[in-house]
Amino acid sequence: MICSACSVPVLTQFASPALVGPIVEGGGDPATDPAWAESGAVSPAEYARWSGHLCGMTCLRMALGSGAPSLFALRDGAVEHGAYTQDAEGTIRGLIYAPFAAYVRQAHALDATVHRHLSPDELLGLLDDGRTVMASVHPGIRHARRPAPGRGGHLVLLTSCTADGGGVHFHNPSGTTAGTRAADLALSEFEPFFAGRGVSWAGRGEP
């Protein structure tokens, strides 16, 4: 699906969009996703282990547009650059912004900048300047009308300001409906979920 508001693909981090809700909110097992192989994973077990960690790779895949590598091919590149690590127990850590930015600059020709401290107004400024922003938000943003449970822990792709200039248009890799996968929120509604950090880049890179 292509978002009519911004011409950027709308993708989910789980291969079957209809299963995002049952997985992220119902405790479903990703290994039962019948479309798992489309992700590029080598097995249902690998898919189940990693798919919940790949919101950032889904953002990158959307930014790269048609012809982008598979989700797990992007994961492989990010791992090679140190953007994901695993501890002795095998716990996955990441996405780590600095090596991620280095990866997308080298492999995908995106002039990426890490923003460790980013105010909501600066966020709008980056979008006004034509930059795309991968922003850290709480995953509860899919229920934006509810009080924010916290900030950060999930990544969404901001593609533009809203038509009135006072909000953001973003794609959520773990959106459970069409309206939460490509959404508009006023800045005052977005801000309570926003952790004040992210990565931005200009234009589209190379798949």
C-alpha positions in Angstrom: 0.0 0.0 0.0 1.2 3.5 -0.9 0.1 6.4 1.3 -1.7 9.0 -0.9 -0.7 11.8 1.5 3.1 11.3 1.0 3.8 8.6 -1.7 5.7 6.5 0.8 4.8 2.8 1.2 2.9 1.8 4.3 4.5 -1.4 5.7 4.3 -3.4 8.9 7.1 -5.1 10.8 5.0 -8.3 10.7 4.5 -9.9 7.3 0.7 -10.2 7.5 -0.8 -6.8 8.3 -4.0 -8.5 9.5 -2.0 -10.3 12.2 -0.3 -7.2 13.7 -3.1 -6.6 16.2 -3.4 -10.3 17.3 0.4 -10.4 17.8 1.1 -7.1 19.5 -2.1 -6.8 21.5 -3.3 -10.4 21.7 -0.1 -12.2 22.5 -0.1 -14.2 19.2 2.9 -16.1 18.2 4.6 -14.5 15.2 5.9 -18.0 14.2 2.4 -18.8 13.1 2.3 -16.0 10.5 1.8 -17.7 7.2 3.6 -15.0 5.3 6.8 -15.1 7.4 9.0 -16.1 4.5 8.2 -12.8 2.7 10.2 -11.1 5.4 13.4 -12.7 4.3 13.8 -14.7 7.5 15.4 -18.1 7.2 12.8 -19.8 9.4 9.6 -19.2 11.4 11.7 -19.3 14.6 14.1 -16.6 13.3 11.1 -14.5 12.2 9.4 -14.8 15.6 12.5 -13.9 17.5 13.4 -10.8 15.5 10.2 -9.4 14.0 9.2 -7.5 17.2 12.5 -5.7 17.1 12.4 -4.5 13.5 10.3 -1.4 13.7 13.4 0.6 12.7 14.2 -1.6 9.7 10.6 -1.3 8.6 10.9 2.5 8.8 14.0 2.2 6.6 12.3 -0.1 4.2 9.4 2.4 3.8 11.9 5.2 3.2 13.7 3.3 0.5 10.5 2.7 -1.4 9.8 0.2 -4.1 12.6 -2.2 -4.7 13.8 -2.0 -1.2 15.6 -5.1 0.2 13.6 -7.5 2.4 13.2 -6.7 6.0 15.7 -9.3 7.2 18.2 -8.3 4.5 18.1 -4.8 6.1 18.4 -6.4 9.5 21.6 -8.2 8.3 23.2 -5.0 7.2 22.3 -3.3 10.4 23.8 -6.2 12.5 27.0 -6.1 10.4 27.4 -2.4 11.3 26.6 -2.9 15.0 23.2 -1.3 15.1 21.9 -4.5 16.8 23.8 -6.5 19.4 23.1 -9.6 21.4 24.3 -10.3 24.9 25.5 -13.6 26.3 21.9 -14.8 26.9 21.0 -13.9 23.3 18.9 -10.9 24.2 18.6 -8.5 21.2 19.7 -4.9 21.9 19.0 -2.0 19.6 18.3 -0.2 17.4 21.5 1.8 18.2 21.3 5.1 16.4 25.0 5.9 15.5 25.9 2.6 13.8 22.4 2.6 12.2 23.1 6.1 10.7 26.5 4.9 9.5 24.9 1.9 7.9 22.3 3.8 6.0 24.9 6.4 4.8 27.2 3.7 3.5 24.8 1.1 2.2 21.8 3.2 1.1 23.1 6.7 0.4 20.9 8.4 3.0 22.5 11.4 4.6 21.5 10.4 8.1 21.8 12.6 11.2 21.3 11.3 14.8 19.3 13.6 17.0 19.8 12.7 20.7 17.8 15.7 21.9 15.0 16.8 19.7 12.1 19.1 20.7 8.7 18.9 19.1 9.2 22.2 17.4 12.6 21.0 16.0 10.8 18.0 14.7 8.5 20.2 12.7 11.4 22.2 11.5 13.1 19.0 10.1 10.0 18.1 8.3 9.6 21.6 6.9 13.1 21.3 5.6 12.1 18.2 3.6 13.7 15.7 5.9 12.2 12.3 6.9 12.4 11.5 10.6 12.5 8.1 12.3 11.3 9.1 15.8 11.2 7.2 19.1 7.7 7.0 20.5 5.8 4.8 22.9 4.1 1.9 21.1 0.8 3.0 22.6 0.7 5.7 20.0 -1.6 3.4 18.0 -4.2 4.5 20.7 -3.4 8.2 20.6 -6.7 9.2 22.1 -5.8 7.4 25.3 -3.3 8.9 27.8 0.3 8.1 26.9 1.7 5.2 29.0 5.2 6.6 28.5 7.8 7.8 25.9 10.0 5.8 23.6 10.5 2.1 23.0 9.2 2.0 19.4 10.1 3.8 16.1 7.8 5.4 13.6 8.5 7.2 10.3 7.5 10.8 10.0 7.2 11.9 6.4 5.7 15.4 6.5 3.9 18.0 8.5 0.1 18.0 8.4 -1.7 20.3 6.0 -2.2 22.9 8.7 1.4 22.8 9.7 0.7 22.0 13.3 1.0 18.3 13.3 2.8 15.3 11.8 2.0 12.6 9.3 3.7 9.3 10.2 3.7 5.6 9.4 3.6 3.2 12.3 5.2 -0.3 11.6 3.0 -1.8 14.4 -0.2 0.0 13.5 -3.1 -2.4 13.9 -5.5 -0.7 11.4 -5.1 1.3 8.2 -5.8 4.5 10.2 -3.0 3.8 12.7 -0.5 2.6 10.1 -0.6 6.0 8.3 -1.8 8.7 10.7 -2.0 12.4 11.3 -1.6 13.8 14.8 -1.5 17.3 16.1 1.9 18.0 17.7 0.2 18.3 21.1 -1.2 14.8 20.7 2.1 13.3 19.4 4.3 14.9 22.0 3.3 12.9 25.1 4.4 9.7 23.3 7.6 11.2 21.9 11.0 10.5 23.6 12.7 13.5 22.1 15.2 11.6 19.9 15.5 10.0 16.5 17.3 9.9 13.2 16.6 12.1 10.2 17.6 12.1 6.5 16.9 14.0 3.3 15.2 12.4 0.3 15.2 8.8 -0.7 18.2 6.5 -0.7 19.2 3.6 -2.8 17.4 0.2 -2.2 
